[in-house]
């Protein structure tokens, strides 16, 4: 690290001792008594921002008319009765290690509403600029807060936060203290580093500790204390912040260079592969809530899964992104099982909704990756909250199964329909949270149930 960069890093770390920075966040979180479960279960949510096509991934309809089924063939998997798109051959080979839910439905037709319904249980079908209910990740973070931790317990690796100018996830009335620790940038880049995590160099640690101690001395003087407090008497919350900045465990958890080249290659030397590898490292290190959004250049021209014809040639976009997606997701699942983490760690792969079964044709708004030149008429699929497919793996669930079904065109759920409240309840159940009875106070102090009218999906809870 260059001298000026190092100075800026240390300055930022020390300035974090004012306002609502790391110590402030710890202090706010401490107002809630710890709710430490007997078992440290964890969840990884892999988010497909924009909504992936269920017909072209996990719920193909090979017998539907051509204007519905699309151009892709299907593959038989290792799971009886489960065929998936030919774009996901690695998935097909390990289907005994995941379960597909084909029957999620809700009423949020826009990206913000769909995301808020699924992630926070907001029943409003209308889009809104920001959430009014906290999302499942922030609630779990609040309820499973433990001041003894040296690594943040809710981490977003390319976090789920926004869709254009809409905030689609967040802590709402719980407050910013329960937002994710955000890791941004491309983890596959040679110079990737998470700022303000782990001062690996001993000299940096010594300088930082000295400056932190000096800061504490000045603070004590300003408060008119009779004596300068010793290093051992430093404020608990500043202590926790320093632990995060100097913790070898934190530095190791975020350091992808500790993985062998073979493992890094296995996931894929690209943003998505390394995001999911980092997610595995974090849960292995004890982090309990990890989200990672698969968006950006690997999606195609508009950098998300929103495959309207104006944005993408839907089938070219799927062909473009599928190899990265297939490799990263299947590698994560295999790795968790091979490392014995499959009982403790639950993986969920989903977007906010599915896509219209009937293919539309509209002129492209611009050329680029997976899109014809402006004005080119090309196929697309639009928003479809009436049916969505999700992948679930790990968490001690019975895998190699299919839950629910849609009609012959993929338009309507005809068996085992579930909704967002059931989704939330299932996540909470895995994390050991009593979703039937737990309430949290809103901004007016009123107790709000974290699940309003849902039940954990029986097939997706620990066997």
Secondary structure, 3 states (H helix, E strand, C coil): CCHHHHHHHHHHHHHCCCCCCHHHHHHHHCCCCCCCCCCCCEEEEEECCCCCCCCCCCCCCCCCCHHHHCCCCEEECCCCCCEEECCCHHHHHCHHHCEEEEEECCCCCCHHHHHHHHHHCCCCCCCCCCCCCCCHHHHHHHHCCCCCCCCCCEEEECCCCEECCEECCCCHHHCHHHCCEEECCCCCCCCCCCCCCCCCCHHHHHHHHHHHHHHHHHHHHHCCCCCCCCHHHCCHHHHHHHHHHHCHHHHHHHCHHHCCHHHHHHHCCCHHHHHHHHHHHHHHCCCCEEEEECCCHHHCCCCCCCCCCCCCCHHHHHHHHHHHHHHHHHHHHHHHHHCCCCCCEEEEEECCCEECCCCEEEECCCCECCECCCCCEEEECCEECCCEEEEEEECCCCCCEEECEECCCCCCEEECCECHHHHHHHHHHHCCCCCCCCEEECCCCCEEECCCCCCCCHHHCCC
